[in-house]
Each structure stands twice: as C-alpha cells, then as structure tokens.
Amino acid sequence: RLRRENARLRQDFTVGEEFTGNSSAINQVRATLKRVASTGSRLLISGPAGAGKEVAARLLHGWSNRADKAFVSVNSARITPERFEQELFGEEADGNLVRPGMLEMADGGTLYFDEVADMPLSTQARILRVLTEQAFVRVGGTRQIRVDVRVVSSTSRALEREIAERRFREDLFYRLNVVPLDIPALRDRREDIPALVDHFFARYANEQGVSPPHISDEAMTALQAYSWPGNVRQLRNVVERTVILAPRDRLAVIDADMLPLEIFNVAHQGDSRIPVMMSAPLRE
C-alpha cells in the first residue's frame, strides 16, 4: 500500500504538465474533465499516441471525490491474453488469496484501461459483467468480490472500425463510452508549444542543476513548425535530450543549432535557414 501511495504521489506531482497552455482545444478538454469529475460517469478518451490520454485520466481522478484512493493503470497492450484475467481479477487457490487483481487495488478509486482496443475478447465479456454488477470472481475462486470502481478507458484506434471487424464488443463500447473525450494532437494546438517548451526546459534544467535557459526565437519557431508525430511525449523527449547533450557553456540560451536534426530534416526538408527567416518581422 505504501509503495502504491508513494508512486501515486510522484505521479500526481507532475500530472497535468502535458496540458500546459491556453489554446481553445486544451481549454475545452480541461472544462470537460472538470464537469465530469464530480460525477461517477465512465469516460472514453480518444486521441493519438503521446497526446496525453493518461494525463487526462489522472486529472479526472485528481479532481474527483476519489482523489484520495488509488489510480490503477492497466496497459492492455503489455499484458498477454493468457495473463490478462489473472492480472485484472486476481488469483485464488483452495479458497485462499494468491494475489489481488487490479480491480481490487482500484477499489474506491479509478481503474484506467490504456488502449482498451487491445483487450482480449474473452476478457471483454467479463469486464462487461463487472461494469454491470460491480462484482467479479477471482481466477480459481468461487466467491463474489464486490468493488466500487470508476472505469476510464482510452484508445488511439477507431473503436467503431474494431467493432465492424469483430475485434471489439459493441455492447462494451456503449458501456465505456458514456462521456467521450477527444485529446487533440500537438500539431492541432501549436499555440501551446511555447508554454510546454518553457515548462519542460525549466523542469529538466532543474534536474541537471542549472538555471532554466532562454529559448531563442529561431529555436522556438523551429519547434512550432515541426509536425510532432509523437505529440507531447516526443516534445518532452526532445527537450530532455537537448538539455542533456547541450554544452554547459551554451545552456543559458537554446539556439536552433542545438536542437536535434529531426526537427529540421522533417519539418524543413533540411533547410535550417527557414526558422531564421520565419522568426523575422513579416515585412522583412
């Protein structure tokens, strides 16, 4: 319990950083989360990989009346189909508990299914019953275990297509999709990039024991012009890499030539003069 609480406090310390910014898109996401947080409604979060779906789920949990209870994340893609039910429902042998499942760990709190489309079909049927009855039977057991869990799910795939191809249960989709929420890709909220960049540079500079750097206009323009296929997660990694690899005598100001080449090779076809040109006054 103490290990879980410690991990939760560490996660809560930085939760919400991917939603730094004031674009209309991200403001709408925050407003929806705040409206839904006080209810017990289930949420289905969609959006591309790295956009911050789990961050949204954690914000919802933190703003709800379940905030002092556990937030348990189930990574559907990382658990093998053979082990999924043991991990989720726990195991019992001869009437004795062998290990609790994630449902029991999340009792009173929030259970988050990351990439729910990867959940095995056999488990989908059992989850449907749990959502209906708020009770389940451990693997190898016979006794009904009752829980009070709020279920939040996320997906980067179109579940309607998964349903049409019989890889996802339609009845489970409607159970999970009480409140739909779409997280925009970073390229669709470029006006948030300067605030995110400043936040991440300050965070990683502090970890390296140096003062937060100033980001030059050319560097910021390059970062805003890039398409960010990996979204906020990729931006965070780029900033961390830049801070680690930058010479200490140049870390006070981040110039465009200190950024990874991928920013220019993809966004500007290798022409590093474009960020300089774009940062100039419009008349020039």
Secondary structure by P-SEA (a helix, b strand, c coil): caaaaaaaaaaaaccccccccccaaaaaaaaaaaaaccccbbbbbbbcccccaaaaaaaaaaacccccccccccccccccccccccccbbbbccccccccccccccccbbbbbcccccccaaaaaaaaaaaaccccccccccbbbbbbbbbbbbbcccaaaaaaaccccaaaaaaaacbbbbbbcccccccaaaaaaaaaaaaaaaaacccbbbbcaaaaaaaaaccccccaaaaaaaaaaaaaacccccccccccccccccccccccccccaaaaaaaccccc
